[in-house]
Amino acid sequence: MAAAALGAEPEAAPVAQRIVDTHIHLFDPTRPQGVPWPAKDSPLYHPAYPKDWAAVANKLGAREIVVIEASPWPEDNDWMLNLAAKEKSIVGFIGHLQPGSTDFAKELKRLAANPVFRGVRVGGEELRNNIGTTDFAQGAKLLADMDLVLELSGLDDLAQIVKFSGKVPGLRIVLEHAGSPGNPQALRPGWKEGIATLAKTRNVFCKVSALVEFSRPADAKPPTDPASYLPVLNHLWATFGDDRLMFGSDWPVSELTTPYEVQFKIVSDFFKSKGSEACDKFFWKNALAAYKWSERK
């Protein structure tokens, strides 16, 4: 009543009982050693900490995060885990290690002693060059044996992930950014078929992240109305169903394209139409099943 009397607009009821953003990046270019990314000429070249994410996300009901590595420097795995010790909003961290590298097993076991560490991410050229090798498969098997996640991005040929997953039974794989569908009104060739094939692999989870930033047509602003993204969301729902889709924002990179609340509305409108249980699964239950974090106290 007091808020109403003062003209303050109350926060809307959260779309789910709990909201965990499973894809944000944290970094601090003001550190003495700097950062390998983002570049100095990037608009992202400024500190990004949990409090900065919270400033745009808490009002929507999001309170917790899974942090995804933003640095290939081995010491930055420890930097992030040290930060997580002070920041209870961080329920999990996906670090940077190359499966199959000389010190992979030693470093993985050391990092995994911290329960916040939930796996490793491999993407882009690093993934394309290594996914078919024996060393990579052996490293991935160690992840599976330790009940950790392998997170993948930047691979257009999704059938390669299907083939790879068959070599490492029991490994939980998280596909980032919905497999890069492209412009929802002109989907990337092969994306629908690749997603349909990959979704048959039951140990693969799909992160619905970066939808807006990856949909931008050349020299044009991306669409922001939720209906524009139905070609992507409907196909993900039809293939992965309600048990293996997860919410992720790609903050702060996403802010370069459109505000956090706009991206949030696109997915929340869709999953609200599927019911409250679907919302709870999408916004936190499926993430817990994938990452298996320990609750912070």
LOLO-834974 format. One record per residue (C-alpha): residue number from 0; residue in one letter; x, y, z. Coordinates in Angstrom, 3 decimals, decimal comma. Layout:
! residues N
{NUM a {X Y Z}} ...
END
This chain:
! residues 297
{0 m {0,000 0,000 0,000}} {1 a {2,848 2,342 0,813}} {2 a {4,443 1,639 -2,550}} {3 a {1,165 2,338 -4,297}} {4 a {0,714 5,571 -2,371}} {5 l {4,134 6,750 -3,442}} {6 g {3,445 5,858 -7,038}} {7 a {6,081 3,106 -7,104}} {8 e {5,402 0,256 -9,463}} {9 p {5,639 -3,121 -7,689}} {10 e {7,733 -5,906 -9,173}} {11 a {5,798 -8,441 -11,213}} {12 a {5,406 -11,924 -9,779}} {13 p {8,290 -14,161 -10,916}} {14 v {7,512 -16,460 -13,817}} {15 a {8,922 -19,433 -11,876}} {16 q {9,549 -20,437 -8,263}} {17 r {13,258 -19,923 -8,887}} {18 i {15,170 -18,382 -11,788}} {19 v {18,758 -19,326 -12,536}} {20 d {20,498 -17,615 -15,435}} {21 t {22,809 -20,334 -16,759}} {22 h {24,901 -18,208 -19,092}} {23 i {26,645 -15,066 -17,951}} {24 h {30,267 -13,944 -18,211}} {25 l {32,271 -12,138 -15,526}} {26 f {35,542 -10,269 -16,002}} {27 d {37,473 -7,241 -14,808}} {28 p {39,775 -5,355 -17,225}} {29 t {41,006 -3,188 -14,322}} {30 r {42,930 -6,095 -12,801}} {31 p {46,727 -5,609 -12,917}} {32 q {47,022 -8,444 -15,442}} {33 g {44,051 -7,223 -17,467}} {34 v {41,910 -9,678 -19,433}} {35 p {42,348 -11,600 -22,686}} {36 w {38,743 -10,737 -23,588}} {37 p {36,975 -8,409 -24,250}} {38 a {39,291 -6,229 -26,320}} {39 k {40,156 -2,711 -25,223}} {40 d {38,157 -1,206 -28,073}} {41 s {35,021 -3,186 -27,166}} {42 p {32,057 -1,518 -25,423}} {43 l {32,247 -4,500 -23,039}} {44 y {35,664 -3,414 -21,780}} {45 h {34,567 -2,647 -18,230}} {46 p {34,160 -4,700 -15,030}} {47 a {31,292 -7,196 -15,064}} {48 y {30,460 -8,607 -11,649}} {49 p {27,439 -10,359 -10,107}} {50 k {26,167 -7,070 -8,670}} {51 d {26,062 -5,608 -12,185}} {52 w {24,049 -8,565 -13,461}} {53 a {21,767 -8,367 -10,428}} {54 a {20,990 -4,726 -11,201}} {55 v {19,192 -5,763 -14,396}} {56 a {18,039 -9,284 -13,478}} {57 n {16,811 -9,233 -9,864}} {58 k {13,737 -7,173 -10,700}} {59 l {12,630 -10,023 -12,986}} {60 g {13,032 -12,612 -10,239}} {61 a {16,428 -13,957 -11,343}} {62 r {18,709 -14,356 -8,335}} {63 e {21,288 -17,032 -9,230}} {64 i {23,796 -17,640 -11,993}} {65 v {25,970 -20,214 -13,687}} {66 v {29,102 -18,407 -14,863}} {67 i {30,653 -19,462 -18,177}} {68 e {34,372 -18,968 -18,707}} {69 a {35,468 -15,869 -20,581}} {70 s {39,223 -16,487 -20,548}} {71 p {41,634 -19,163 -21,806}} {72 w {44,121 -18,274 -19,057}} {73 p {44,367 -21,261 -16,664}} {74 e {44,731 -18,949 -13,652}} {75 d {41,355 -17,374 -14,415}} {76 n {39,626 -20,606 -13,421}} {77 d {40,929 -19,899 -9,918}} {78 w {40,061 -16,207 -10,143}} {79 m {36,452 -17,144 -10,779}} {80 l {36,299 -19,768 -8,031}} {81 n {37,779 -17,264 -5,568}} {82 l {35,086 -14,783 -6,592}} {83 a {32,402 -17,452 -6,170}} {84 a {33,530 -18,029 -2,593}} {85 k {32,330 -14,490 -1,839}} {86 e {29,364 -14,355 -4,212}} {87 k {26,663 -16,805 -3,144}} {88 s {24,569 -16,022 -6,230}} {89 i {27,046 -18,139 -8,230}} {90 v {25,718 -21,701 -8,070}} {91 g {28,079 -23,047 -10,711}} {92 f {31,087 -22,257 -12,881}} {93 i {31,998 -23,800 -16,227}} {94 g {35,724 -23,332 -16,690}} {95 h {38,223 -23,419 -19,520}} {96 l {40,295 -26,564 -19,965}} {97 q {41,088 -28,476 -23,146}} {98 p {40,032 -32,142 -22,865}} {99 g {42,974 -34,260 -23,941}} {100 s {45,645 -31,673 -23,164}} {101 t {48,725 -32,768 -21,235}} {102 d {47,643 -31,469 -17,830}} {103 f {43,890 -31,871 -18,308}} {104 a {43,349 -34,714 -15,829}} {105 k {45,469 -33,116 -13,117}} {106 e {43,860 -29,687 -13,447}} {107 l {40,338 -31,082 -13,720}} {108 k {40,706 -33,056 -10,512}} {109 r {42,165 -30,041 -8,727}} {110 l {39,408 -27,660 -9,832}} {111 a {36,630 -30,179 -9,243}} {112 a {37,564 -30,317 -5,575}} {113 n {35,585 -27,081 -5,422}} {114 p {31,866 -27,988 -5,707}} {115 v {31,116 -24,749 -7,586}} {116 f {33,175 -26,055 -10,512}} {117 r {30,709 -27,957 -12,708}} {118 g {32,573 -28,707 -15,927}} {119 v {34,374 -27,238 -18,913}} {120 r {33,423 -25,358 -22,024}} {121 v {34,931 -25,891 -25,469}} {122 g {33,913 -23,860 -28,475}} {123 g {34,804 -22,475 -31,855}} {124 e {37,968 -23,575 -33,615}} {125 e {39,192 -25,415 -30,528}} {126 l {36,100 -27,631 -30,661}} {127 r {36,102 -28,116 -34,428}} {128 n {39,750 -29,186 -34,409}} {129 n {39,492 -31,634 -31,527}} {130 i {36,031 -33,178 -31,266}} {131 g {36,988 -36,104 -33,486}} {132 t {40,241 -36,985 -31,724}} {133 t {40,862 -39,861 -29,332}} {134 d {42,484 -37,561 -26,766}} {135 f {39,407 -35,336 -26,672}} {136 a {37,131 -38,344 -26,153}} {137 q {39,344 -39,620 -23,334}} {138 g {39,233 -36,225 -21,641}} {139 a {35,464 -36,165 -22,015}} {140 k {35,242 -39,627 -20,453}} {141 l {37,018 -38,274 -17,402}} {142 l {34,387 -35,534 -17,188}} {143 a {31,673 -38,195 -17,308}} {144 d {33,414 -40,291 -14,662}} {145 m {33,556 -37,234 -12,394}} {146 d {29,878 -36,385 -13,050}} {147 l {30,799 -33,078 -14,710}} {148 v {29,466 -31,315 -17,802}} {149 l {30,956 -30,691 -21,230}} {150 e {29,553 -27,469 -22,661}} {151 l {29,796 -26,906 -26,428}} {152 s {29,339 -23,964 -28,770}} {153 g {30,240 -22,774 -32,242}} {154 l {29,730 -26,063 -34,105}} {155 d {27,458 -25,767 -37,136}} {156 d {27,462 -29,496 -37,857}} {157 l {25,402 -30,694 -34,911}} {158 a {25,594 -34,284 -36,172}} {159 q {29,225 -34,272 -35,007}} {160 i {28,006 -33,905 -31,435}} {161 v {25,688 -36,887 -31,900}} {162 k {28,579 -38,990 -33,171}} {163 f {30,837 -37,800 -30,373}} {164 s {28,299 -38,433 -27,604}} {165 g {28,076 -42,049 -28,665}} {166 k {31,752 -42,458 -27,805}} {167 v {31,246 -41,213 -24,241}} {168 p {28,092 -42,751 -22,769}} {169 g {26,850 -41,008 -19,645}} {170 l {28,488 -37,665 -20,418}} {171 r {26,115 -34,754 -19,927}} {172 i {26,498 -32,273 -22,789}} {173 v {25,124 -28,737 -22,787}} {174 l {24,610 -27,128 -26,171}} {175 e {24,901 -23,357 -25,958}} {176 h {22,895 -20,671 -27,741}} {177 a {20,247 -23,077 -29,089}} {178 g {22,791 -24,415 -31,558}} {179 s {23,017 -21,030 -33,347}} {180 p {19,748 -21,029 -35,324}} {181 g {20,369 -17,645 -36,933}} {182 n {17,594 -15,279 -37,997}} {183 p {14,334 -16,864 -36,797}} {184 q {12,620 -15,799 -40,013}} {185 a {15,376 -17,348 -42,147}} {186 l {16,838 -20,178 -40,088}} {187 r {20,373 -21,338 -40,719}} {188 p {20,353 -24,183 -43,270}} {189 g {20,517 -27,541 -41,525}} {190 w {19,708 -26,177 -38,073}} {191 k {16,242 -27,753 -37,772}} {192 e {17,488 -31,134 -38,941}} {193 g {20,556 -30,962 -36,694}} {194 i {18,519 -30,053 -33,628}} {195 a {15,992 -32,813 -34,311}} {196 t {18,787 -35,390 -34,558}} {197 l {20,689 -34,101 -31,541}} {198 a {17,575 -33,979 -29,361}} {199 k {17,255 -37,766 -29,676}} {200 t {20,419 -38,039 -27,579}} {201 r {18,976 -38,001 -24,086}} {202 n {22,110 -36,802 -22,290}} {203 v {22,179 -33,531 -24,286}} {204 f {20,662 -30,371 -22,788}} {205 c {20,024 -27,239 -24,845}} {206 k {20,535 -23,735 -23,508}} {207 v {18,101 -21,190 -24,952}} {208 s {20,521 -18,274 -24,844}} {209 a {21,646 -15,435 -27,133}} {210 l {18,509 -15,719 -29,261}} {211 v {18,357 -12,022 -30,061}} {212 e {22,040 -11,348 -30,599}} {213 f {22,442 -14,334 -32,928}} {214 s {19,359 -13,435 -34,951}} {215 r {20,482 -10,005 -36,119}} {216 p {20,196 -9,566 -39,877}} {217 a {23,062 -7,770 -41,576}} {218 d {22,907 -3,998 -41,034}} {219 a {19,549 -4,193 -39,275}} {220 k {18,175 -4,280 -35,742}} {221 p {17,005 -7,685 -34,533}} {222 p {13,311 -8,220 -33,818}} {223 t {12,300 -7,793 -30,190}} {224 d {8,690 -9,012 -30,200}} {225 p {8,374 -12,535 -28,751}} {226 a {6,304 -13,802 -31,696}} {227 s {9,273 -13,336 -34,033}} {228 y {11,151 -16,116 -32,236}} {229 l {8,444 -18,759 -32,411}} {230 p {10,089 -20,616 -35,335}} {231 v {13,065 -21,284 -33,052}} {232 l {11,223 -21,827 -29,780}} {233 n {8,535 -24,067 -31,255}} {234 h {11,143 -26,322 -32,843}} {235 l {13,186 -26,558 -29,645}} {236 w {10,044 -27,419 -27,698}} {237 a {8,952 -30,013 -30,250}} {238 t {12,349 -31,737 -30,227}} {239 f {13,856 -31,337 -26,733}} {240 g {10,555 -31,101 -24,872}} {241 d {10,205 -29,730 -21,356}} {242 d {12,988 -31,658 -19,605}} {243 r {16,165 -30,472 -21,364}} {244 l {15,772 -26,788 -22,226}} {245 m {17,392 -24,160 -19,981}} {246 f {17,361 -20,389 -19,624}} {247 g {20,513 -18,380 -20,303}} {248 s {21,015 -14,736 -21,208}} {249 d {24,639 -14,374 -22,385}} {250 w {24,883 -11,231 -20,263}} {251 p {26,655 -8,808 -20,638}} {252 v {27,229 -9,620 -24,318}} {253 s {23,460 -9,650 -24,780}} {254 e {23,279 -6,020 -23,667}} {255 l {25,004 -4,977 -26,891}} {256 t {21,901 -6,089 -28,787}} {257 t {18,925 -5,468 -26,541}} {258 p {18,179 -4,958 -22,822}} {259 y {18,018 -7,936 -20,461}} {260 e {14,287 -7,557 -19,831}} {261 v {13,515 -7,757 -23,566}} {262 q {15,391 -11,024 -23,974}} {263 f {13,805 -12,348 -20,789}} {264 k {10,312 -11,535 -22,029}} {265 i {10,837 -13,487 -25,251}} {266 v {11,438 -16,753 -23,412}} {267 s {9,168 -16,101 -20,428}} {268 d {6,166 -15,400 -22,680}} {269 f {6,759 -18,659 -24,513}} {270 f {7,203 -20,865 -21,460}} {271 k {4,330 -19,264 -19,559}} {272 s {2,125 -20,464 -22,406}} {273 k {3,271 -24,023 -21,598}} {274 g {2,248 -23,879 -17,936}} {275 s {3,813 -23,353 -14,520}} {276 e {5,620 -26,695 -14,413}} {277 a {7,257 -26,001 -17,772}} {278 c {8,389 -22,622 -16,428}} {279 d {9,950 -24,157 -13,340}} {280 k {11,764 -26,747 -15,425}} {281 f {13,051 -24,192 -17,918}} {282 f {14,122 -21,559 -15,407}} {283 w {15,855 -23,830 -12,868}} {284 k {14,953 -27,515 -12,558}} {285 n {16,516 -28,583 -15,854}} {286 a {19,648 -26,583 -15,061}} {287 l {19,971 -28,375 -11,730}} {288 a {19,583 -31,718 -13,520}} {289 a {22,290 -30,757 -16,022}} {290 y {24,859 -29,077 -13,779}} {291 k {24,106 -30,863 -10,488}} {292 w {25,343 -27,989 -8,343}} {293 s {25,406 -28,108 -4,551}} {294 e {23,096 -25,583 -2,937}} {295 r {24,976 -22,588 -1,510}} {296 k {24,596 -21,702 2,170}} 
END
